[in-house]
């Protein structure tokens, strides 16, 4: 998890990942902790416009499992 080869982006940034690539890489160079290797690739999600809602859905399912199991 701390040595990613790629970062996959969803939402509007993912839909335009190539347009924002240089900005995103510059942000990572400035803000990632030194022990985290800089990613070699910035990629859009397969369906970037739907990735955020699916992520929210998965987070909700995880929270429900934790609430029921403890």
mmJSON file of the N, C-alpha and C atoms, coordinates in Angstrom:
{"data_MODEL":{"atom_site":{
"group_PDB":["ATOM","ATOM","ATOM","ATOM","ATOM","ATOM","ATOM","ATOM","ATOM","ATOM","ATOM","ATOM","ATOM","ATOM","ATOM","ATOM","ATOM","ATOM","ATOM","ATOM","ATOM","ATOM","ATOM","ATOM","ATOM","ATOM","ATOM","ATOM","ATOM","ATOM","ATOM","ATOM","ATOM","ATOM","ATOM","ATOM","ATOM","ATOM","ATOM","ATOM","ATOM","ATOM","ATOM","ATOM","ATOM","ATOM","ATOM","ATOM","ATOM","ATOM","ATOM","ATOM","ATOM","ATOM","ATOM","ATOM","ATOM","ATOM","ATOM","ATOM","ATOM","ATOM","ATOM","ATOM","ATOM","ATOM","ATOM","ATOM","ATOM","ATOM","ATOM","ATOM","ATOM","ATOM","ATOM","ATOM","ATOM","ATOM","ATOM","ATOM","ATOM","ATOM","ATOM","ATOM","ATOM","ATOM","ATOM","ATOM","ATOM","ATOM","ATOM","ATOM","ATOM","ATOM","ATOM","ATOM","ATOM","ATOM","ATOM","ATOM","ATOM","ATOM","ATOM","ATOM","ATOM","ATOM","ATOM","ATOM","ATOM","ATOM","ATOM","ATOM","ATOM","ATOM","ATOM","ATOM","ATOM","ATOM","ATOM","ATOM","ATOM","ATOM","ATOM","ATOM","ATOM","ATOM","ATOM","ATOM","ATOM","ATOM","ATOM","ATOM","ATOM","ATOM","ATOM","ATOM","ATOM","ATOM","ATOM","ATOM","ATOM","ATOM","ATOM","ATOM","ATOM","ATOM","ATOM","ATOM","ATOM","ATOM","ATOM","ATOM","ATOM","ATOM","ATOM","ATOM","ATOM","ATOM","ATOM","ATOM","ATOM","ATOM","ATOM","ATOM","ATOM","ATOM","ATOM","ATOM","ATOM","ATOM","ATOM","ATOM","ATOM","ATOM","ATOM","ATOM","ATOM","ATOM","ATOM","ATOM","ATOM","ATOM","ATOM","ATOM","ATOM","ATOM","ATOM","ATOM","ATOM","ATOM","ATOM","ATOM","ATOM","ATOM","ATOM","ATOM","ATOM","ATOM","ATOM","ATOM","ATOM","ATOM","ATOM","ATOM","ATOM","ATOM","ATOM","ATOM","ATOM","ATOM"],
"id":[1,2,3,4,5,6,7,8,9,10,11,12,13,14,15,16,17,18,19,20,21,22,23,24,25,26,27,28,29,30,31,32,33,34,35,36,37,38,39,40,41,42,43,44,45,46,47,48,49,50,51,52,53,54,55,56,57,58,59,60,61,62,63,64,65,66,67,68,69,70,71,72,73,74,75,76,77,78,79,80,81,82,83,84,85,86,87,88,89,90,91,92,93,94,95,96,97,98,99,100,101,102,103,104,105,106,107,108,109,110,111,112,113,114,115,116,117,118,119,120,121,122,123,124,125,126,127,128,129,130,131,132,133,134,135,136,137,138,139,140,141,142,143,144,145,146,147,148,149,150,151,152,153,154,155,156,157,158,159,160,161,162,163,164,165,166,167,168,169,170,171,172,173,174,175,176,177,178,179,180,181,182,183,184,185,186,187,188,189,190,191,192,193,194,195,196,197,198,199,200,201,202,203,204,205,206,207,208,209,210],
"type_symbol":["N","C","C","N","C","C","N","C","C","N","C","C","N","C","C","N","C","C","N","C","C","N","C","C","N","C","C","N","C","C","N","C","C","N","C","C","N","C","C","N","C","C","N","C","C","N","C","C","N","C","C","N","C","C","N","C","C","N","C","C","N","C","C","N","C","C","N","C","C","N","C","C","N","C","C","N","C","C","N","C","C","N","C","C","N","C","C","N","C","C","N","C","C","N","C","C","N","C","C","N","C","C","N","C","C","N","C","C","N","C","C","N","C","C","N","C","C","N","C","C","N","C","C","N","C","C","N","C","C","N","C","C","N","C","C","N","C","C","N","C","C","N","C","C","N","C","C","N","C","C","N","C","C","N","C","C","N","C","C","N","C","C","N","C","C","N","C","C","N","C","C","N","C","C","N","C","C","N","C","C","N","C","C","N","C","C","N","C","C","N","C","C","N","C","C","N","C","C","N","C","C","N","C","C","N","C","C","N","C","C"],
"label_atom_id":["N","CA","C","N","CA","C","N","CA","C","N","CA","C","N","CA","C","N","CA","C","N","CA","C","N","CA","C","N","CA","C","N","CA","C","N","CA","C","N","CA","C","N","CA","C","N","CA","C","N","CA","C","N","CA","C","N","CA","C","N","CA","C","N","CA","C","N","CA","C","N","CA","C","N","CA","C","N","CA","C","N","CA","C","N","CA","C","N","CA","C","N","CA","C","N","CA","C","N","CA","C","N","CA","C","N","CA","C","N","CA","C","N","CA","C","N","CA","C","N","CA","C","N","CA","C","N","CA","C","N","CA","C","N","CA","C","N","CA","C","N","CA","C","N","CA","C","N","CA","C","N","CA","C","N","CA","C","N","CA","C","N","CA","C","N","CA","C","N","CA","C","N","CA","C","N","CA","C","N","CA","C","N","CA","C","N","CA","C","N","CA","C","N","CA","C","N","CA","C","N","CA","C","N","CA","C","N","CA","C","N","CA","C","N","CA","C","N","CA","C","N","CA","C","N","CA","C","N","CA","C","N","CA","C","N","CA","C","N","CA","C","N","CA","C"],
"label_alt_id":[null,null,null,null,null,null,null,null,null,null,null,null,null,null,null,null,null,null,null,null,null,null,null,null,null,null,null,null,null,null,null,null,null,null,null,null,null,null,null,null,null,null,null,null,null,null,null,null,null,null,null,null,null,null,null,null,null,null,null,null,null,null,null,null,null,null,null,null,null,null,null,null,null,null,null,null,null,null,null,null,null,null,null,null,null,null,null,null,null,null,null,null,null,null,null,null,null,null,null,null,null,null,null,null,null,null,null,null,null,null,null,null,null,null,null,null,null,null,null,null,null,null,null,null,null,null,null,null,null,null,null,null,null,null,null,null,null,null,null,null,null,null,null,null,null,null,null,null,null,null,null,null,null,null,null,null,null,null,null,null,null,null,null,null,null,null,null,null,null,null,null,null,null,null,null,null,null,null,null,null,null,null,null,null,null,null,null,null,null,null,null,null,null,null,null,null,null,null,null,null,null,null,null,null,null,null,null,null,null,null],
"label_comp_id":["UNK","UNK","UNK","UNK","UNK","UNK","UNK","UNK","UNK","UNK","UNK","UNK","UNK","UNK","UNK","UNK","UNK","UNK","UNK","UNK","UNK","UNK","UNK","UNK","UNK","UNK","UNK","UNK","UNK","UNK","UNK","UNK","UNK","UNK","UNK","UNK","UNK","UNK","UNK","UNK","UNK","UNK","UNK","UNK","UNK","UNK","UNK","UNK","UNK","UNK","UNK","UNK","UNK","UNK","UNK","UNK","UNK","UNK","UNK","UNK","UNK","UNK","UNK","UNK","UNK","UNK","UNK","UNK","UNK","UNK","UNK","UNK","UNK","UNK","UNK","UNK","UNK","UNK","UNK","UNK","UNK","UNK","UNK","UNK","UNK","UNK","UNK","UNK","UNK","UNK","UNK","UNK","UNK","UNK","UNK","UNK","UNK","UNK","UNK","UNK","UNK","UNK","UNK","UNK","UNK","UNK","UNK","UNK","UNK","UNK","UNK","UNK","UNK","UNK","UNK","UNK","UNK","UNK","UNK","UNK","UNK","UNK","UNK","UNK","UNK","UNK","UNK","UNK","UNK","UNK","UNK","UNK","UNK","UNK","UNK","UNK","UNK","UNK","UNK","UNK","UNK","UNK","UNK","UNK","UNK","UNK","UNK","UNK","UNK","UNK","UNK","UNK","UNK","UNK","UNK","UNK","UNK","UNK","UNK","UNK","UNK","UNK","UNK","UNK","UNK","UNK","UNK","UNK","UNK","UNK","UNK","UNK","UNK","UNK","UNK","UNK","UNK","UNK","UNK","UNK","UNK","UNK","UNK","UNK","UNK","UNK","UNK","UNK","UNK","UNK","UNK","UNK","UNK","UNK","UNK","UNK","UNK","UNK","UNK","UNK","UNK","UNK","UNK","UNK","UNK","UNK","UNK","UNK","UNK","UNK"],
"label_asym_id":["A","A","A","A","A","A","A","A","A","A","A","A","A","A","A","A","A","A","A","A","A","A","A","A","A","A","A","A","A","A","A","A","A","A","A","A","A","A","A","A","A","A","A","A","A","A","A","A","A","A","A","A","A","A","A","A","A","A","A","A","A","A","A","A","A","A","A","A","A","A","A","A","A","A","A","A","A","A","A","A","A","A","A","A","A","A","A","A","A","A","A","A","A","A","A","A","A","A","A","A","A","A","A","A","A","A","A","A","A","A","A","A","A","A","A","A","A","A","A","A","A","A","A","A","A","A","A","A","A","A","A","A","A","A","A","A","A","A","A","A","A","A","A","A","A","A","A","A","A","A","A","A","A","A","A","A","A","A","A","A","A","A","A","A","A","A","A","A","A","A","A","A","A","A","A","A","A","A","A","A","A","A","A","A","A","A","A","A","A","A","A","A","A","A","A","A","A","A","A","A","A","A","A","A","A","A","A","A","A","A"],
"label_entity_id":["1","1","1","1","1","1","1","1","1","1","1","1","1","1","1","1","1","1","1","1","1","1","1","1","1","1","1","1","1","1","1","1","1","1","1","1","1","1","1","1","1","1","1","1","1","1","1","1","1","1","1","1","1","1","1","1","1","1","1","1","1","1","1","1","1","1","1","1","1","1","1","1","1","1","1","1","1","1","1","1","1","1","1","1","1","1","1","1","1","1","1","1","1","1","1","1","1","1","1","1","1","1","1","1","1","1","1","1","1","1","1","1","1","1","1","1","1","1","1","1","1","1","1","1","1","1","1","1","1","1","1","1","1","1","1","1","1","1","1","1","1","1","1","1","1","1","1","1","1","1","1","1","1","1","1","1","1","1","1","1","1","1","1","1","1","1","1","1","1","1","1","1","1","1","1","1","1","1","1","1","1","1","1","1","1","1","1","1","1","1","1","1","1","1","1","1","1","1","1","1","1","1","1","1","1","1","1","1","1","1"],
"label_seq_id":[1,1,1,2,2,2,3,3,3,4,4,4,5,5,5,6,6,6,7,7,7,8,8,8,9,9,9,10,10,10,11,11,11,12,12,12,13,13,13,14,14,14,15,15,15,16,16,16,17,17,17,18,18,18,19,19,19,20,20,20,21,21,21,22,22,22,23,23,23,24,24,24,25,25,25,26,26,26,27,27,27,28,28,28,29,29,29,30,30,30,31,31,31,32,32,32,33,33,33,34,34,34,35,35,35,36,36,36,37,37,37,38,38,38,39,39,39,40,40,40,41,41,41,42,42,42,43,43,43,44,44,44,45,45,45,46,46,46,47,47,47,48,48,48,49,49,49,50,50,50,51,51,51,52,52,52,53,53,53,54,54,54,55,55,55,56,56,56,57,57,57,58,58,58,59,59,59,60,60,60,61,61,61,62,62,62,63,63,63,64,64,64,65,65,65,66,66,66,67,67,67,68,68,68,69,69,69,70,70,70],
"pdbx_PDB_ins_code":[null,null,null,null,null,null,null,null,null,null,null,null,null,null,null,null,null,null,null,null,null,null,null,null,null,null,null,null,null,null,null,null,null,null,null,null,null,null,null,null,null,null,null,null,null,null,null,null,null,null,null,null,null,null,null,null,null,null,null,null,null,null,null,null,null,null,null,null,null,null,null,null,null,null,null,null,null,null,null,null,null,null,null,null,null,null,null,null,null,null,null,null,null,null,null,null,null,null,null,null,null,null,null,null,null,null,null,null,null,null,null,null,null,null,null,null,null,null,null,null,null,null,null,null,null,null,null,null,null,null,null,null,null,null,null,null,null,null,null,null,null,null,null,null,null,null,null,null,null,null,null,null,null,null,null,null,null,null,null,null,null,null,null,null,null,null,null,null,null,null,null,null,null,null,null,null,null,null,null,null,null,null,null,null,null,null,null,null,null,null,null,null,null,null,null,null,null,null,null,null,null,null,null,null,null,null,null,null,null,null],
"Cartn_x":[0.819,0.0,0.859,2.058,2.899,3.833,3.803,4.68,3.85,2.928,2.045,2.783,2.428,2.945,2.079,0.809,-0.13,-1.166,-1.691,-2.81,-3.961,-5.114,-6.282,-7.275,-7.693,-8.568,-9.949,-10.962,-12.33,-12.879,-14.151,-14.802,-14.327,-14.552,-14.209,-12.703,-11.902,-10.443,-10.021,-10.609,-10.307,-10.722,-11.855,-12.332,-11.371,-10.616,-9.668,-8.256,-7.927,-6.644,-5.443,-5.492,-4.35,-4.146,-5.23,-5.16,-4.541,-4.812,-4.337,-3.062,-2.547,-1.411,-0.234,0.244,1.411,1.133,-0.052,-0.428,-0.474,-1.077,-1.204,0.166,1.03,2.376,3.159,3.034,3.707,3.17,1.866,1.263,1.822,1.906,2.449,3.9,4.693,6.107,6.224,5.316,5.372,4.763,3.737,2.969,3.072,3.521,3.622,4.75,4.521,5.538,6.754,7.955,9.177,9.275,8.608,8.689,7.798,6.918,6.021,6.673,6.829,7.412,6.441,6.971,6.152,5.555,4.257,3.639,4.194,4.295,4.805,3.697,2.456,1.352,0.155,-0.505,-1.77,-2.783,-3.76,-4.691,-6.129,-6.975,-8.402,-9.041,-10.046,-10.836,-11.515,-11.883,-12.55,-13.801,-14.536,-15.757,-15.673,-14.867,-14.581,-15.811,-16.812,-17.999,-18.811,-18.629,-19.367,-18.503,-17.2,-16.283,-16.581,-16.934,-17.168,-18.394,-19.473,-20.684,-20.467,-19.705,-19.399,-18.51,-17.584,-16.751,-17.586,-18.541,-19.441,-20.268,-20.747,-21.533,-20.702,-19.464,-18.59,-18.299,-18.094,-17.849,-19.063,-20.255,-21.478,-21.62,-21.357,-21.435,-20.444,-19.239,-18.235,-18.699,-19.244,-19.718,-20.855,-21.745,-22.837,-22.312,-21.33,-20.742,-20.113,-19.375,-18.719,-19.737,-20.84,-21.873,-22.547,-22.691,-23.362,-22.434,-21.135,-20.18,-19.236,-19.53,-18.833,-17.919],
"Cartn_y":[-1.197,0.0,1.256,1.178,2.369,2.476,1.494,1.513,1.315,2.216,2.019,2.178,1.334,1.491,2.459,2.522,3.398,3.92,5.086,5.662,5.709,5.171,5.162,6.17,7.075,8.165,8.015,8.332,8.337,9.747,9.865,11.167,12.037,13.324,14.23,14.311,14.173,14.182,12.93,11.789,10.565,10.645,11.274,11.424,12.269,13.122,14.012,13.813,12.575,12.274,12.747,12.572,12.979,14.494,15.231,16.699,17.166,16.45,16.836,16.112,15.243,14.376,15.136,16.167,16.91,17.564,18.127,18.764,17.723,16.571,15.522,14.995,14.737,14.248,15.277,16.555,17.61,17.642,17.473,17.45,16.28,15.104,13.938,14.164,14.739,14.995,15.897,16.83,17.783,17.232,16.393,16.037,14.592,13.676,12.297,12.161,11.36,11.098,10.476,10.787,10.277,8.757,8.021,6.56,5.986,6.808,6.354,6.639,5.594,5.746,6.506,7.371,8.117,7.147,7.264,6.365,6.626,5.573,5.704,6.051,5.79,6.023,6.642,7.531,8.106,7.644,6.833,6.232,6.575,6.705,6.896,5.554,5.592,4.388,3.969,2.698,2.229,3.036,3.343,4.143,5.28,6.294,7.318,8.063,8.242,8.968,8.182,6.864,6.018,5.562,5.773,5.247,5.794,7.047,7.649,7.029,6.861,6.292,4.835,4.088,2.704,2.662,3.585,3.665,3.958,4.861,5.169,3.946,3.228,2.026,0.982,0.765,-0.205,0.226,1.513,2.019,1.781,1.998,1.752,0.271,-0.604,-2.043,-2.436,-1.889,-2.195,-1.708,-0.51,0.036,-0.814,-1.293,-2.147,-3.468,-4.073,-5.329,-5.121,-4.03,-3.752,-3.502,-2.849,-2.565,-3.849,-4.809,-6.064,-7.09,-6.952,-7.938,-7.35,-6.185,-5.676,-4.933],
"Cartn_z":[0.0,0.0,0.0,0.562,0.595,-0.599,-1.467,-2.637,-3.909,-4.189,-5.338,-6.663,-7.619,-8.976,-9.756,-9.382,-10.083,-9.101,-9.414,-8.688,-9.682,-9.289,-10.155,-9.609,-10.458,-10.051,-10.66,-9.872,-10.35,-10.338,-10.606,-10.609,-11.763,-11.648,-12.747,-12.979,-11.933,-12.117,-12.89,-12.571,-13.299,-14.755,-15.004,-16.38,-17.211,-16.56,-17.252,-16.713,-16.34,-15.689,-16.503,-17.798,-18.626,-18.572,-18.554,-18.484,-17.165,-16.072,-14.746,-14.317,-15.152,-14.795,-14.189,-14.856,-14.36,-13.016,-12.857,-11.593,-10.467,-10.751,-9.744,-9.33,-10.302,-9.98,-9.17,-9.511,-8.742,-7.311,-7.147,-5.815,-5.008,-5.632,-4.938,-4.539,-5.417,-5.084,-3.856,-3.74,-2.632,-1.338,-1.439,-0.252,0.217,-0.622,-0.154,0.864,1.869,2.881,2.204,2.667,2.027,1.933,2.827,2.754,1.654,1.11,0.047,-1.301,-2.089,-3.422,-4.32,-5.144,-6.093,-7.113,-7.39,-8.364,-9.759,-10.543,-11.904,-12.892,-12.525,-13.453,-12.732,-13.418,-12.983,-14.023,-13.594,-14.543,-14.189,-15.199,-14.904,-14.559,-13.713,-13.446,-14.748,-14.849,-16.072,-16.372,-15.337,-15.475,-14.462,-14.742,-13.73,-13.221,-14.07,-13.616,-12.608,-12.571,-11.633,-10.451,-10.514,-9.504,-8.111,-8.01,-6.693,-6.028,-6.778,-6.176,-5.785,-6.591,-6.218,-4.975,-4.853,-3.651,-2.419,-2.553,-1.435,-1.057,-2.06,-1.816,-1.061,-1.497,-0.818,0.617,0.833,2.181,3.081,2.547,3.306,3.659,2.7,2.973,4.059,4.023,5.039,6.407,6.476,7.75,8.314,7.451,7.918,8.467,7.788,8.273,9.642,9.796,11.072,12.172,11.851,12.857,13.322,12.419,12.763,13.382,13.145,13.649,14.692,15.104,16.081,16.7],
"occupancy":[1.0,1.0,1.0,1.0,1.0,1.0,1.0,1.0,1.0,1.0,1.0,1.0,1.0,1.0,1.0,1.0,1.0,1.0,1.0,1.0,1.0,1.0,1.0,1.0,1.0,1.0,1.0,1.0,1.0,1.0,1.0,1.0,1.0,1.0,1.0,1.0,1.0,1.0,1.0,1.0,1.0,1.0,1.0,1.0,1.0,1.0,1.0,1.0,1.0,1.0,1.0,1.0,1.0,1.0,1.0,1.0,1.0,1.0,1.0,1.0,1.0,1.0,1.0,1.0,1.0,1.0,1.0,1.0,1.0,1.0,1.0,1.0,1.0,1.0,1.0,1.0,1.0,1.0,1.0,1.0,1.0,1.0,1.0,1.0,1.0,1.0,1.0,1.0,1.0,1.0,1.0,1.0,1.0,1.0,1.0,1.0,1.0,1.0,1.0,1.0,1.0,1.0,1.0,1.0,1.0,1.0,1.0,1.0,1.0,1.0,1.0,1.0,1.0,1.0,1.0,1.0,1.0,1.0,1.0,1.0,1.0,1.0,1.0,1.0,1.0,1.0,1.0,1.0,1.0,1.0,1.0,1.0,1.0,1.0,1.0,1.0,1.0,1.0,1.0,1.0,1.0,1.0,1.0,1.0,1.0,1.0,1.0,1.0,1.0,1.0,1.0,1.0,1.0,1.0,1.0,1.0,1.0,1.0,1.0,1.0,1.0,1.0,1.0,1.0,1.0,1.0,1.0,1.0,1.0,1.0,1.0,1.0,1.0,1.0,1.0,1.0,1.0,1.0,1.0,1.0,1.0,1.0,1.0,1.0,1.0,1.0,1.0,1.0,1.0,1.0,1.0,1.0,1.0,1.0,1.0,1.0,1.0,1.0,1.0,1.0,1.0,1.0,1.0,1.0,1.0,1.0,1.0,1.0,1.0,1.0],
"B_iso_or_equiv":[0.0,0.0,0.0,0.0,0.0,0.0,0.0,0.0,0.0,0.0,0.0,0.0,0.0,0.0,0.0,0.0,0.0,0.0,0.0,0.0,0.0,0.0,0.0,0.0,0.0,0.0,0.0,0.0,0.0,0.0,0.0,0.0,0.0,0.0,0.0,0.0,0.0,0.0,0.0,0.0,0.0,0.0,0.0,0.0,0.0,0.0,0.0,0.0,0.0,0.0,0.0,0.0,0.0,0.0,0.0,0.0,0.0,0.0,0.0,0.0,0.0,0.0,0.0,0.0,0.0,0.0,0.0,0.0,0.0,0.0,0.0,0.0,0.0,0.0,0.0,0.0,0.0,0.0,0.0,0.0,0.0,0.0,0.0,0.0,0.0,0.0,0.0,0.0,0.0,0.0,0.0,0.0,0.0,0.0,0.0,0.0,0.0,0.0,0.0,0.0,0.0,0.0,0.0,0.0,0.0,0.0,0.0,0.0,0.0,0.0,0.0,0.0,0.0,0.0,0.0,0.0,0.0,0.0,0.0,0.0,0.0,0.0,0.0,0.0,0.0,0.0,0.0,0.0,0.0,0.0,0.0,0.0,0.0,0.0,0.0,0.0,0.0,0.0,0.0,0.0,0.0,0.0,0.0,0.0,0.0,0.0,0.0,0.0,0.0,0.0,0.0,0.0,0.0,0.0,0.0,0.0,0.0,0.0,0.0,0.0,0.0,0.0,0.0,0.0,0.0,0.0,0.0,0.0,0.0,0.0,0.0,0.0,0.0,0.0,0.0,0.0,0.0,0.0,0.0,0.0,0.0,0.0,0.0,0.0,0.0,0.0,0.0,0.0,0.0,0.0,0.0,0.0,0.0,0.0,0.0,0.0,0.0,0.0,0.0,0.0,0.0,0.0,0.0,0.0,0.0,0.0,0.0,0.0,0.0,0.0],
"pdbx_formal_charge":[null,null,null,null,null,null,null,null,null,null,null,null,null,null,null,null,null,null,null,null,null,null,null,null,null,null,null,null,null,null,null,null,null,null,null,null,null,null,null,null,null,null,null,null,null,null,null,null,null,null,null,null,null,null,null,null,null,null,null,null,null,null,null,null,null,null,null,null,null,null,null,null,null,null,null,null,null,null,null,null,null,null,null,null,null,null,null,null,null,null,null,null,null,null,null,null,null,null,null,null,null,null,null,null,null,null,null,null,null,null,null,null,null,null,null,null,null,null,null,null,null,null,null,null,null,null,null,null,null,null,null,null,null,null,null,null,null,null,null,null,null,null,null,null,null,null,null,null,null,null,null,null,null,null,null,null,null,null,null,null,null,null,null,null,null,null,null,null,null,null,null,null,null,null,null,null,null,null,null,null,null,null,null,null,null,null,null,null,null,null,null,null,null,null,null,null,null,null,null,null,null,null,null,null,null,null,null,null,null,null],
"auth_seq_id":[1,1,1,2,2,2,3,3,3,4,4,4,5,5,5,6,6,6,7,7,7,8,8,8,9,9,9,10,10,10,11,11,11,12,12,12,13,13,13,14,14,14,15,15,15,16,16,16,17,17,17,18,18,18,19,19,19,20,20,20,21,21,21,22,22,22,23,23,23,24,24,24,25,25,25,26,26,26,27,27,27,28,28,28,29,29,29,30,30,30,31,31,31,32,32,32,33,33,33,34,34,34,35,35,35,36,36,36,37,37,37,38,38,38,39,39,39,40,40,40,41,41,41,42,42,42,43,43,43,44,44,44,45,45,45,46,46,46,47,47,47,48,48,48,49,49,49,50,50,50,51,51,51,52,52,52,53,53,53,54,54,54,55,55,55,56,56,56,57,57,57,58,58,58,59,59,59,60,60,60,61,61,61,62,62,62,63,63,63,64,64,64,65,65,65,66,66,66,67,67,67,68,68,68,69,69,69,70,70,70],
"auth_comp_id":["UNK","UNK","UNK","UNK","UNK","UNK","UNK","UNK","UNK","UNK","UNK","UNK","UNK","UNK","UNK","UNK","UNK","UNK","UNK","UNK","UNK","UNK","UNK","UNK","UNK","UNK","UNK","UNK","UNK","UNK","UNK","UNK","UNK","UNK","UNK","UNK","UNK","UNK","UNK","UNK","UNK","UNK","UNK","UNK","UNK","UNK","UNK","UNK","UNK","UNK","UNK","UNK","UNK","UNK","UNK","UNK","UNK","UNK","UNK","UNK","UNK","UNK","UNK","UNK","UNK","UNK","UNK","UNK","UNK","UNK","UNK","UNK","UNK","UNK","UNK","UNK","UNK","UNK","UNK","UNK","UNK","UNK","UNK","UNK","UNK","UNK","UNK","UNK","UNK","UNK","UNK","UNK","UNK","UNK","UNK","UNK","UNK","UNK","UNK","UNK","UNK","UNK","UNK","UNK","UNK","UNK","UNK","UNK","UNK","UNK","UNK","UNK","UNK","UNK","UNK","UNK","UNK","UNK","UNK","UNK","UNK","UNK","UNK","UNK","UNK","UNK","UNK","UNK","UNK","UNK","UNK","UNK","UNK","UNK","UNK","UNK","UNK","UNK","UNK","UNK","UNK","UNK","UNK","UNK","UNK","UNK","UNK","UNK","UNK","UNK","UNK","UNK","UNK","UNK","UNK","UNK","UNK","UNK","UNK","UNK","UNK","UNK","UNK","UNK","UNK","UNK","UNK","UNK","UNK","UNK","UNK","UNK","UNK","UNK","UNK","UNK","UNK","UNK","UNK","UNK","UNK","UNK","UNK","UNK","UNK","UNK","UNK","UNK","UNK","UNK","UNK","UNK","UNK","UNK","UNK","UNK","UNK","UNK","UNK","UNK","UNK","UNK","UNK","UNK","UNK","UNK","UNK","UNK","UNK","UNK"],
"auth_asym_id":["A","A","A","A","A","A","A","A","A","A","A","A","A","A","A","A","A","A","A","A","A","A","A","A","A","A","A","A","A","A","A","A","A","A","A","A","A","A","A","A","A","A","A","A","A","A","A","A","A","A","A","A","A","A","A","A","A","A","A","A","A","A","A","A","A","A","A","A","A","A","A","A","A","A","A","A","A","A","A","A","A","A","A","A","A","A","A","A","A","A","A","A","A","A","A","A","A","A","A","A","A","A","A","A","A","A","A","A","A","A","A","A","A","A","A","A","A","A","A","A","A","A","A","A","A","A","A","A","A","A","A","A","A","A","A","A","A","A","A","A","A","A","A","A","A","A","A","A","A","A","A","A","A","A","A","A","A","A","A","A","A","A","A","A","A","A","A","A","A","A","A","A","A","A","A","A","A","A","A","A","A","A","A","A","A","A","A","A","A","A","A","A","A","A","A","A","A","A","A","A","A","A","A","A","A","A","A","A","A","A"],
"auth_atom_id":["N","CA","C","N","CA","C","N","CA","C","N","CA","C","N","CA","C","N","CA","C","N","CA","C","N","CA","C","N","CA","C","N","CA","C","N","CA","C","N","CA","C","N","CA","C","N","CA","C","N","CA","C","N","CA","C","N","CA","C","N","CA","C","N","CA","C","N","CA","C","N","CA","C","N","CA","C","N","CA","C","N","CA","C","N","CA","C","N","CA","C","N","CA","C","N","CA","C","N","CA","C","N","CA","C","N","CA","C","N","CA","C","N","CA","C","N","CA","C","N","CA","C","N","CA","C","N","CA","C","N","CA","C","N","CA","C","N","CA","C","N","CA","C","N","CA","C","N","CA","C","N","CA","C","N","CA","C","N","CA","C","N","CA","C","N","CA","C","N","CA","C","N","CA","C","N","CA","C","N","CA","C","N","CA","C","N","CA","C","N","CA","C","N","CA","C","N","CA","C","N","CA","C","N","CA","C","N","CA","C","N","CA","C","N","CA","C","N","CA","C","N","CA","C","N","CA","C","N","CA","C","N","CA","C","N","CA","C","N","CA","C","N","CA","C"],
"pdbx_PDB_model_num":[1,1,1,1,1,1,1,1,1,1,1,1,1,1,1,1,1,1,1,1,1,1,1,1,1,1,1,1,1,1,1,1,1,1,1,1,1,1,1,1,1,1,1,1,1,1,1,1,1,1,1,1,1,1,1,1,1,1,1,1,1,1,1,1,1,1,1,1,1,1,1,1,1,1,1,1,1,1,1,1,1,1,1,1,1,1,1,1,1,1,1,1,1,1,1,1,1,1,1,1,1,1,1,1,1,1,1,1,1,1,1,1,1,1,1,1,1,1,1,1,1,1,1,1,1,1,1,1,1,1,1,1,1,1,1,1,1,1,1,1,1,1,1,1,1,1,1,1,1,1,1,1,1,1,1,1,1,1,1,1,1,1,1,1,1,1,1,1,1,1,1,1,1,1,1,1,1,1,1,1,1,1,1,1,1,1,1,1,1,1,1,1,1,1,1,1,1,1,1,1,1,1,1,1,1,1,1,1,1,1]
}}}
